[in-house]
Amino acid sequence: MKIVVCMKQVPAGTKVDIDPETGAMKRMSGDTRTNPYDLFALETALALREKTGGTVTVLTMGPPQAETMMKDAYAMGADDAVILSDRKFAGADVLATSYALSQAIHVLGGADLIICGRQTTDGDTAQVGPAIAEHMHIPHAAWVAEILDADDKSIRVRQDLVSVSQVSEIPYPCLITVDKDICVPRLPSYLLKKKTAGRQVRIMSFADMPDQDLSRYGLVGSPTSVERMFAPPEIEKQVYLEGDAEQKTEQLFEILTKKKII
């Protein structure tokens, strides 16, 4: 089975730089880490490879320093890694990002199964995975909580969809997005890290894309944009209550009474 795992580097903390003109995040600044949900996607892929055979290719779109994340993926067991990097991809929203990734997967020769994390911790849209499937005209299942079975023709999964659970059997090629409860990601192996130290990470650019229509990529190809960014105004400061439980209760009652909450 040929499996492609889509991953992303996200800010490691709350301090991020935003371009004041475009409203896009500056990916070159600040500390980064692998999107946590994508580690579950990679572990799912590696476990499926152990069961069915095949290969696992990790794909990301971002700046060249994403190579660090890809090297970690090698140390976990990935067979191949590709970074989709070009200034023409900068400022992409969900639609443009998913289209670029779908084009890259075509360049890689397609895939039997594409696995994405449920969402990213910076955008939180949970839409890139399903959008990739729509661009590629393949079936998909989101919010997968368990792989029930997989063979050379299809995969059977359980989806947790807020208030209901659903079992779906999907023929290949297809795409799934996985939730954090699906597995426990393995740690990078020191032996694999040494073994794969010289393994190259492939860089793919706009010139490699089958569709050379610039209007479908990056900021130009993004129908959504950030109109304005600002810090929310400080309405009230924290109030600290002192004294024993009875005194704090009286103080709290007085505050709530003044605010006409009770």
Stockholm file with secondary structure:
# STOCKHOLM 1.0

chainA/1-262         MKIVVCMKQVPAGTKVDIDPETGAMKRMSGDTRTNPYDLFALETALALREKTGGTVTVLTMGPPQAETMMKDAYAMGADDAVILSDRKFAGADVLATSYALSQAIHVLGGADLIICGRQTTDGDTAQVGPAIAEHMHIPHAAWVAEILDADDKSIRVRQDLVSVSQVSEIPYPCLITVDKDICVPRLPSYLLKKKTAGRQVRIMSFADMPDQDLSRYGLVGSPTSVERMFAPPEIEKQVYLEGDAEQKTEQLFEILTKKKII
#=GR chainA/1-262 SS CEEEEEECEEESSSCCCBCTTTCCBCTTSSCEEECHHHHHHHHHHHHHHHHHCCEEEEEEESCGGGHHHHHHHHHHTCSEEEEECCGGGTTCCHHHHHHHHHHHHHHTTCCSEEEEESCCTTTCCCCHHHHHHHHHTCCEEEEEEEEEEECSSEEEEEEEETTEEEEEEEESSEEEEECGGGCCCCCCCHHHHHHTTTCCCEEECGGGCSCCCGGGSTTTTCSCCCCCCCCCCCCCCCCCCCSSHHHHHHHHHHHHHHTTCC
#=GC SS_cons         CEEEEEECEEESSSCCCBCTTTCCBCTTSSCEEECHHHHHHHHHHHHHHHHHCCEEEEEEESCGGGHHHHHHHHHHTCSEEEEECCGGGTTCCHHHHHHHHHHHHHHTTCCSEEEEESCCTTTCCCCHHHHHHHHHTCCEEEEEEEEEEECSSEEEEEEEETTEEEEEEEESSEEEEECGGGCCCCCCCHHHHHHTTTCCCEEECGGGCSCCCGGGSTTTTCSCCCCCCCCCCCCCCCCCCCSSHHHHHHHHHHHHHHTTCC
//
